[in-house]
Amino acid sequence: MKKKIIEFIKSQIPFEIKSSASFISIILVLILIGFFGKLGSWLFELLIKFISPFAPPFIKAMLGALTYPITVQINLITIFTFLVAFITFFFSTYRFFAKLFLKRGAVVFEDNFVFGNKGWDLNYWGSNDPDKTCRFENSSIIFEAEESDLVDARKEFGAYYDLTTGIYEGSNYEVSCWVKADVNTTMGFKLWVHDTKGHNDIKFPARFNTPGVGFEEVKVGFVGTSSRALRIHLHNKAGTGRIIVNKVRVVRSEG
């Protein structure tokens, strides 16, 4: 449950806010917040000093007693106001500006499996031996299944990932993976993509293919839909041997 909660929180963080430029912007905003907070405190203290000489003794005492808490209150109000303004503006406009300035060739997603499973759904369509048929090992995802290992009547299975950040309607993307097979493998492989509503369905190759013994790149194109999401399938056909994928990447190609 803890892992699912962490993955959900990660999925809600916009792709664009993860970049170093975004963190620099946030730091600059916090610096400005601190500056205006100090400015507010200084103006308030200046006002108190101006009023105090003309105020009766009991007013002076009240002003002196209230100076510290009121100054703190003004700082907090200033900080809260700027934070609300920044968050409202940023999250209402970041998708527009991200699409506008995200350059051709910009990497939207990349997984080299160094840290294991970062959100892949394994063994879709069922497995009788899930630890064998789809697993992470040596910075790769490994598929190994004979027909008797699978539940699906078509004897097909795999792993998929839902990319929900950095995908914009009408934009073009190139989805690629690096795949190889063990010697004498008879399993088949396809790279299969579509949005999370089943639209823009693309598979390559059209028929299952057994990769060579050295890593080779397989790639397909994809056009973003109104779902603003992309499902990437590493799709396999049962057989002997193993199929190994060690990198998956999504790049914005144009548009």
Buried (B, 14 or more C-beta within 10 A) or exposed (E): EEEEEEEEEEEEEBBBBEEEEBEEBEEEBBEEBBEBBEEBBEEBEEEBEEEEEEEEEEEBEEBEEEBEEBBEEBBEEBBEEBEEEBEEEBEEEBBEEBBEEBEEEBEBBEBEBEEEBEBBBBBBBEBEBBEBBBBBEEEBBBBBBBEEBBEEEEBBBBBBBBBBBBBBEEBBBBBBBBBBBBEEBEBBBBBBBBBBEEEBEEBBEEEBBBBEEEBEEBEBEBBBBEBBBBBBBBBBBBBEBBBBBBBBBBBBBEE
